[in-house]
Amino acid sequence: MSDYLVKALAYDGQVRAYAVRSTETIGEAQERHYTWPTASAALGRTMSAAVMMGAMLKGDNKLTVKVEGGGPIGVILADSNAKGEVRGFVTNPQTHFDLNEHGKLDVRRAVGTSGTLSVVKDIGMRDHFTGQVPIVSGELGDDFTYYFVTSEQIPSAVGVGVLVNPDNTILAAGGFILQVLPGTDDETITAIENRMKEIPPISKLIEKGLTPEEILIEILEEDNVKFLETMPVTFKCTCSKERFSEAIVSLGEEEIQDMIDTDGEAEAHCHFCNKKYMISRDELEELKEKAQ
């Protein structure tokens, strides 16, 4: 089954809901960055949340999620857009700890709890929207929940989970976001709160193999949910040799000449997809001419 995301409304349009299956997408990130289990869980949770947040955008809009919790994993960065495309990386991909007291991957310890979660939205205007909140949990689901409530003033519930196989590959990944819209009655809010206390953790729902639709039905109950659309989800990086070449041109003639004199070539490395591009001496000479 390929990864995809579903959008829905619930309780007669009072609640907006998203759910995603991101197993293959997070699996590709794991392969590209050689992440160890705890790092895979942290990166996968962030990317799963980011791709659902991207689905809230329109057209060519995009966003960047940055998690800086002060923990040993370093910075987690994820980009997503309105088309279900997402990419991401962590500073220290080979981060792993023993399971925590609940028998789960110790994401909180890896991420840390003394930093910030920030979201930058590029919605096609000169100034980007930026929201930033302190890390309150380090488990990330709670941190995204806090972001929506505090920065965007939208009462929300976010659940994200990643399960890792013994060989470090990704067994399952996914998540959900529920958002209570203005004017929602207290009865609906109470019903959702009670349901959230009853359902198993999102990782258990994913482990059972539930589809995004089934996840939302499990949380909100079938009679309350109206599905709107589905969207494929993929790992996609926007890097290219041309983009890196343009960046080199922007450095100016002297800097490019220094590259030619020092190394005779240049190597560009994309942090998001781990791909490397070699730029030869001849190509550098051409770029230097462009810089003139």
MOJO-V49816 format. One record per pair of residues at least 4 apart in sequence whose ideal C-beta (glycine too) atoms are under 6 Angstrom apart, sorted by sequence separation. I is the first residue (numbers start at 1). J is the second residue. If there is no record, write none. Layout:
BEGIN
i=I j=J
i=I j=J
END
This chain:
BEGIN
i=9 j=13
i=11 j=15
i=22 j=26
i=35 j=39
i=40 j=44
i=57 j=61
i=81 j=85
i=99 j=103
i=100 j=104
i=107 j=111
i=146 j=150
i=147 j=151
i=148 j=152
i=165 j=169
i=180 j=184
i=184 j=188
i=200 j=204
i=210 j=214
i=216 j=220
i=220 j=224
i=251 j=255
i=258 j=262
i=279 j=283
i=10 j=15
i=30 j=35
i=35 j=40
i=137 j=142
i=184 j=189
i=205 j=210
i=210 j=215
i=217 j=222
i=220 j=225
i=270 j=275
i=279 j=284
i=80 j=86
i=100 j=106
i=122 j=128
i=137 j=143
i=148 j=154
i=149 j=155
i=165 j=171
i=10 j=17
i=68 j=75
i=136 j=143
i=259 j=266
i=269 j=276
i=35 j=43
i=79 j=87
i=120 j=128
i=121 j=129
i=135 j=143
i=148 j=156
i=163 j=171
i=217 j=225
i=8 j=17
i=54 j=63
i=67 j=76
i=97 j=106
i=163 j=172
i=216 j=225
i=267 j=276
i=268 j=277
i=30 j=40
i=78 j=88
i=120 j=130
i=136 j=146
i=205 j=215
i=7 j=18
i=66 j=77
i=145 j=156
i=162 j=173
i=267 j=278
i=77 j=89
i=97 j=109
i=119 j=131
i=145 j=157
i=6 j=19
i=65 j=78
i=133 j=146
i=145 j=158
i=266 j=279
i=29 j=43
i=76 j=90
i=118 j=132
i=133 j=147
i=144 j=158
i=5 j=20
i=50 j=65
i=64 j=79
i=95 j=110
i=160 j=175
i=265 j=280
i=75 j=91
i=116 j=132
i=117 j=133
i=159 j=175
i=265 j=281
i=63 j=80
i=73 j=90
i=74 j=91
i=133 j=150
i=141 j=158
i=159 j=176
i=264 j=281
i=3 j=21
i=26 j=44
i=74 j=92
i=116 j=134
i=117 j=135
i=133 j=151
i=141 j=159
i=3 j=22
i=62 j=81
i=73 j=92
i=141 j=160
i=158 j=177
i=199 j=218
i=115 j=135
i=131 j=151
i=199 j=219
i=3 j=24
i=46 j=67
i=61 j=82
i=157 j=178
i=3 j=25
i=73 j=95
i=113 j=135
i=72 j=95
i=156 j=179
i=58 j=82
i=244 j=268
i=260 j=284
i=57 j=82
i=113 j=138
i=154 j=179
i=155 j=180
i=259 j=284
i=22 j=48
i=54 j=80
i=117 j=143
i=54 j=81
i=111 j=138
i=175 j=202
i=20 j=48
i=50 j=78
i=54 j=82
i=256 j=284
i=51 j=80
i=46 j=76
i=50 j=80
i=108 j=138
i=117 j=147
i=20 j=51
i=42 j=73
i=47 j=78
i=108 j=139
i=239 j=270
i=256 j=287
i=20 j=52
i=46 j=78
i=107 j=139
i=174 j=206
i=256 j=288
i=43 j=76
i=244 j=277
i=18 j=52
i=39 j=73
i=42 j=76
i=172 j=206
i=51 j=86
i=172 j=207
i=237 j=272
i=253 j=288
i=256 j=291
i=50 j=86
i=237 j=273
i=241 j=277
i=73 j=110
i=73 j=111
i=249 j=287
i=253 j=291
i=47 j=86
i=71 j=110
i=157 j=196
i=176 j=215
i=248 j=287
i=252 j=291
i=253 j=292
i=71 j=111
i=163 j=203
i=47 j=88
i=71 j=112
i=161 j=202
i=249 j=290
i=69 j=111
i=70 j=112
i=161 j=203
i=245 j=287
i=249 j=291
i=69 j=112
i=159 j=202
i=70 j=114
i=163 j=207
i=43 j=88
i=70 j=115
i=161 j=206
i=69 j=115
i=43 j=90
i=68 j=115
i=68 j=116
i=5 j=55
i=67 j=117
i=39 j=90
i=66 j=118
i=39 j=93
i=65 j=119
i=33 j=89
i=39 j=95
i=63 j=119
i=64 j=120
i=38 j=95
i=35 j=93
i=36 j=94
i=38 j=96
i=63 j=121
i=29 j=88
i=34 j=93
i=37 j=96
i=38 j=97
i=33 j=93
i=36 j=96
i=62 j=122
i=61 j=123
i=41 j=105
i=42 j=107
i=41 j=107
i=69 j=135
i=38 j=105
i=37 j=105
i=38 j=106
i=42 j=110
i=42 j=111
i=69 j=138
i=38 j=110
i=5 j=84
i=45 j=140
i=49 j=144
i=49 j=160
i=48 j=160
i=45 j=160
i=45 j=162
i=44 j=162
i=41 j=162
i=40 j=164
i=48 j=173
i=52 j=177
i=37 j=164
i=48 j=175
i=44 j=173
i=30 j=170
i=27 j=170
i=26 j=170
i=23 j=170
i=26 j=173
i=84 j=231
i=84 j=232
i=23 j=172
i=84 j=233
i=85 j=234
i=23 j=173
i=87 j=237
i=22 j=173
i=85 j=236
i=22 j=174
i=21 j=174
i=20 j=174
i=20 j=175
i=19 j=176
i=18 j=177
i=17 j=178
i=15 j=178
i=16 j=179
i=15 j=180
i=14 j=181
i=14 j=184
i=14 j=188
i=11 j=188
i=51 j=233
i=89 j=271
i=89 j=272
i=87 j=272
i=21 j=212
i=20 j=212
i=19 j=212
i=19 j=215
i=19 j=216
i=17 j=216
i=6 j=212
i=29 j=235
i=6 j=213
i=28 j=235
i=8 j=216
i=25 j=233
i=10 j=220
i=25 j=235
i=22 j=233
i=11 j=224
i=20 j=233
i=10 j=224
i=10 j=225
i=8 j=225
i=9 j=226
i=8 j=227
i=8 j=228
i=7 j=228
i=7 j=229
i=6 j=230
i=4 j=230
i=5 j=231
i=4 j=232
i=5 j=233
i=4 j=233
i=3 j=233
i=32 j=273
i=33 j=274
i=32 j=274
END
